[in-house]
Amino acid sequence: MSRIRSKGTKPELLLKKALWQVGVRYKTPKKPLPGKPDISLKKYKLVIFVDGAFWHGYDWVNRKNAIKSNREFWIAKIERNMQRDQEVNAIYQPKAGEY
């Protein structure tokens, strides 16, 4: 667990490099934004989250059964991550007439 990083992951760095190469200028948010996005594009009022598939429940119906050790802990943790993702997404969804 100590080797798991929340910032500076390989997928995050690859995305940042690709954005920069095509001329999209971004910021890594310094002030805390809800949900702690990895990248923010202030010009477009856009935030980007780079989430790991396992930690955020991708294909959860199938993967849930594959967890063998400490099942109660991991299932509760990942399901809470999924719930938190929905809450944060609701914060960033534009309201009707807010475009």
N, C-alpha and C positions, 0 to 999 in steps of 0.2 A: 504494500500500500504506500510506502514512503516514496516509491519511484513514480507514482502516478502524479502527473502535473495537471494543473488547471489552466495554466497559461504557457504559451510557447510550445505547443504540441506540434508535431510534424504536419498534420492536416491544416492546422491554423496557419503555420508559416508558409505552406504551399499556396494556400488561398490568398494570403497577403501579397506574396510575391507575384502571383498571377494578376491580381487586381492592379498592382503597381505597374506591371509591364504593359497593360492595356490602357493605362492612363487614368485609372480611377484612384483618386487621392482619398485616403481614409485616415482615420485617427483610431488609436487604441484609447478608449475612454479613460481619462484620469480621474474624473469625479465619478463617484458611484452612481450608476444608473440601475434601475430595477432589473434584476436578473443577471447583472454583470455581463453585458454583451462583450464579445471578443473584438468586434470591429464596429465603428459607427461612421456613417456618412451623413454629416450634419446637413449638407446641401440638399439631400433628398429625404431628410428625416427618416433615416433607415438605420436599423441595427442588425447585426449579423451574429448569430450564435453558431459556433462550431462544436457540436455535441458528439461524443462518442456513442457508437451504436449500442454497446452493451450497457453503459451507464444510464442511458435514456430510454431503454426499452424497445429498441427496434426489433420487430418480429417477435414481440414479447410472448405471444401465445405459444410459439414453438420453443423459444429459448428458456422459458420459465421452467419447463420440465427437465431441461438439461443441467440445471444447478444441482449439484450433489452434496456439497458441504455447506454447513451453516445456512441452510435454506431459509429459515424464518427471517434471519437478519437481511440476507441479500434480496429476498423477494420484497420485504417491507421497504428497504432502501430504494430499490429501483422503481417500485410503484410510487413512492413519494417523489422521486425525481420526475417521473412522468406527470404527476399531479402539479408539481411546481412549474414544469414547463408550460402546462395549459394555463396556469394562473398568469405567468409572465407574458405569454402570447396574447392573452386577453387585454393586458395593459397596453400593448403596442398595437393592437388592432385599431384601425381608424374608425371613429364613430360615424354614423350616418351624416352626410353633408360636410365632412371634415377634410375633403380632398383638397 
